[in-house]
């Protein structure tokens, strides 16, 4: 039983991609240790590599959106449910 549980856990962790933690971009705010270190954008949108609002250009491609949704549901939603 423990071998099966270990195998399931290993597959679940591998599905997230893993890898080395990304280094913050040069000039990025320090870690979220204190809210005083965060920019107004980070306070509103969170911390990460995106530093400006994202604007879509053109129409959303429904086929690609459906593929992305299926991929998210298969690999990400177990840990990242809304």
Secondary structure, 3 states (H helix, E strand, C coil): CHHHHHHHHHHHHHHCCCCCCCCCCCCCCCCCCCHHHCCHHHHHHCCCCCCCCCCCCCCCCHHHHHHHHHHHHHHCCCCCCC
